[in-house]
């Protein structure tokens, strides 16, 4: 399937990416580069609360049910989400009704009522959402890690109970006026596009109400290395995260070398899985993980095991990591194997309008560049084993953190790692 997206700048500064596909549907995303990392302690959760209210009624569609029923009659669906770095509206619809979905998103952004009664309903809903998140052991583990390493809670996107209870209608509207602008807005359309010129003009007409001020971005991150354990009696295993600082930032200038490092991490993950699961039966699953932002953070190994197997698991992880890093380094046949399996992932990407929309917006927001699929394939084919080995230099050299969460243990996990990383 062809991949020929085009990049356009509207007169007010909105970035539009058009990605034609031979389909009967279109996927649309309207993304603003702002999220919880741009909030402060007294405003944690406000972007997420605003997201809820932007989906809770306009004069045209006063209730969520009326909007849902209308879109379903038009062969479409929509939703929204908030993350640390973005506020997004997204959906799919049959291609002949593309303007319908664009009009819905524009209407929500321009005309949402922020009805007082519905604010109180959503306040209760978001508090329940927060309680559910705080009861989820996986979310608890992430919060434990991010609070200790970076000093902020993983729940900050949802907010604190105090903040959620305190946000007013005026406060939310003022926040959106500051944080939403044509200059931090990207709109992507992937799917059947019958007339690109007409579509661009329609987007221009619908979204010309957006202001054009600059919007700041907060990427500050302070890493405090530590080895910590948090007991969670409801968990029978111990979750283990062995983490090291980024070698380099995830910037466009570092794209090739970071792609090479990604192959090292994939090789390391496979070898660790072979040793810990297949050969020793210590874990069910194991993978690489990361925390932080595009400029700074930590990457490393995540798994979980029983308390009685914890010492052996960490020792084998350290021994295997040392072997892969220093002795049995990645070889060209492994690189070739990775390249072949990557073709399957490429097919998944090319055949999905939703995936293409995600990647195109993400690449533009992260790098300020239109995603060049052919160039990415070219780079992937060119990367050699020596490049992968060189890209990983320093991976285990930074100040390590080991975070364990779950069943009780009294082991010196850092000592176990250091005694075996040789």
Buried (B, 14 or more C-beta within 10 A) or exposed (E): EEBEBEBBEBEBBBBBBBBBBEBEBBBBBBBBBBBBBBBEEEBBBBBBBBBBBBBBBBEEBBEEEEBBEBBEEBBBEBEBBBEBBBBBBBBBBBBBBBBBBBBBBBBBBEBBBBBEEBBEEBBEBBBEBBEEBBEEBEBBBBBBBBBBBBEBBBBBBBBBBEBBEBBEEEEBEEBBEEBBBBBBBBBBBBBBBEEBEEBBEBBBEBBEEBEEBEBEBBEEBEBEBBBBBBEBEEBEBBBBBBBBBBBEBBEEEBBBBBBBBBBBBBBBBBBBBEBBBEEEEBBEEBEBBEBBBBEBBBBBBBBBBBBEBBBBBBBBBBBBBBBBBEEEBBEEEBBEEBBEEBEEEBEEBBEBBBBBBBBBBBBBBBBEEBBEBEEBBEBBEEBEBEBBBEBBEEBBEBEBBBBBBBBEBEBEBBEBBEEBBE
